[in-house]
Amino acid sequence: MSLPGVARLLLPRQLHPVAWWVWALGLAAAAGRTTNVLLLVLLAAAAGYVVASRRTAAPWARAYGVFLRLAVTIVVLRVVLQSLLVGSGGATVLLDLPEIPLPGWMAGVKLGGPITAEAAYGAFGDGAKLAVMLLCFGAANALASPARLLRALPRALHELGVAVTVALSAAPQLVTAVARVRRARRLRALPVKGLRGLLSIVVPVLEEALDRSLVTAAALDARGYGRREAVPARRRAAVHLLLLGGLTAVVVGLYGLLDSSTTIPAGRLGTVTTGGAGPVLLVLGLVGCVAGMRLGGSAVRRTRYRPDPFVAPEWLTALSGIAAAACFLLTGTLGGPDAGLTPDPWSLQLPGLPPLAVAGIVLALLPAHLTPPPPDESDHQPTPARKQP
């Protein structure tokens, strides 16, 4: 590729939302493989750094702060519940609370008693894993535009995407309509509070929403929305089988990636751990879902206005997230229990940093520097008119 072509790829623009979601899912899969506090902190820092470097000034880009507060709340609740309600083993007692006796049918649950550093540290690692996974999804929400993500849905999900897009656009219009009706009634000295005011506001708002729905339905019908070709019954059955089987395999595969200790019977082969079968089932499920969507979307005819490109920066972003997940998976596979991904919390020693996992976190940082910067929203704002002398 020539130098002008490379420069054109790095012009300010928003990346394809699917690339950001693949990157975030890769980081979430990596976080789900470890309870190493240092690795989890590095993963959270990597996600936050990429968000700070590549998010726009759009309203939905502020969602990361909400996810950050929710993640902190999860960690605090996990530690508090472990300390107060679950038996705390370990020798390092931090606080000895008075224990409240509970009935026999609540065996295994305690209220109060000694709080040890080992139990608090283990609870912190478990809560941090869930919190970092939540932060990864928050990063995807802050970086990927929801409307553009719905536009990128495959043809098989076109009707669902249109319905969700209409619902998302109708919600702020409904809030605006309520505010407009309340303001009009207040100017007429009519009640706007209490049951009487609420009933008087509901009727005009619902009437406006009904008129808007009729206009939207007419516009969709004029554009040929809902037109489908005749699909044979065998093709419909094949689509349903591929989608249901693929989704089931994806769920089982994700469970195997998150919990690799469970064993399942495999007939003559004996037993197979979910950790070994998880990646295989995940890949097979994704292939089945893609095949089902391709087959189901063949009966849908639609066009796209200015489709979002999926070029080199998007591939780099998606592959960086996949590489991070692969590095963590290889670390656990090659190193086994002593790889450093799940350190023993009862030792109270600072966990080590596996080099391959750290390399995956470094690869996850590449979108912060090797992708186009977000467009400057101030460049699109209208220039204020000059005052006449």
C-alpha positions, 0 to 999 in steps of 0.5 A: 500500500502506498504512503497516501493510502496509509495516510488515508486509513489514519484519517480521523474517523470512527472505527467499525463497532464490530471491531471494538466489540471483538476487541472487548470480548477478547479482553473479557475472555482473558480476564475470565481466565485469571484471578491474578490481581496484578494481571487484572489491574493491567487489563483494566488499565489497558481497557481504560487507556484505550477508551481514553484515547479513542472515545468520542464526545457522544453521549453514549461514550460516557457510559464507561464511568457508570461501568467503572463505578459498578465494577468498584461496587462489585468488588466491595460487595464481594469482599464484604459478603465474603467477610461477613457471611462466609466462613473465613479461613486463614491465620492472619486475622484482620478483625474479630467481630462478634459472631451471631448464632444462626439456626442449623438449616443455615449451615455454611453461612455465618454472620460475624466472626474473625475476618482473615486477610487470606479470605479477603484477598481471595474474595478480592481476586474473584470480585476483580475478575468479574469487575474487569470483565464488566469494564471490558463490556463498558469499554465496548459500549463507550467506543462503539456507537449503538446505532452504527452497531445495529446497522452492521447486523447481518441481513438475518437480523435486519428486522430486529435491528430496525425495531431496536433502532426505532425504539432507541430513537423513540425513547428520547422523543417520548421524554421530549414530548412529556416535557413539551406537554408539561410546559404547555400545561404550566403556561395555561395554569393547568395542573401538572402534578399529582394523579390529575396532572399525570392523567392529563399528560398521558393522553396527549403524549400517547396520541403523539406517539401513535401519530409518530408510529403511523408515520414511521410505519408508512415510511417503512412500508414505502421503503419495502420493509418486511418484503421477503422471498418465499423460503422453502420449509427445509431451508427454514428448518436448517436455519433454525437448527444451525442457529439453535445448535450454534448458540448452544455450543457457544454457551457451553464453550464460554462456560468451558472457558470460564470454568475449566475444572468441570468434567463431562462424560464422553462415552468411550473416551471417558471424561473430558474437561470443559476447559479442553472442550470449551474452545472447540465448542466455541469455534464450532458454535460460532461457525454454526451461527454464521452459517445460519445467519448467512443462510437465513439472510439469503431471503432478505433484500436490503441496501445499505447507505454508506456502509462502514468500512472494515479495513486494516485498522478494524482488523488490527483492533479485532486481532489485538483482542483475540491475541490477548485472549489467546495469550492467556489461554496459552499461558494456562494450557502450557503452564498448567496450575503453576502458570501464575493465572490463578495464584493461591490466595492463602499464601498472601504473596505478591503474584508473579506476572507470566510473560506471555500474558503480559505480552497479550496485554501489550497487544491489547494496547495497540488500538490506542496508537495504531488506529485512526483518532476519533473525529473532532466534534467541534469541527462539525459545529456550526460557526456562530454568526458575527454580530453586525456593527 
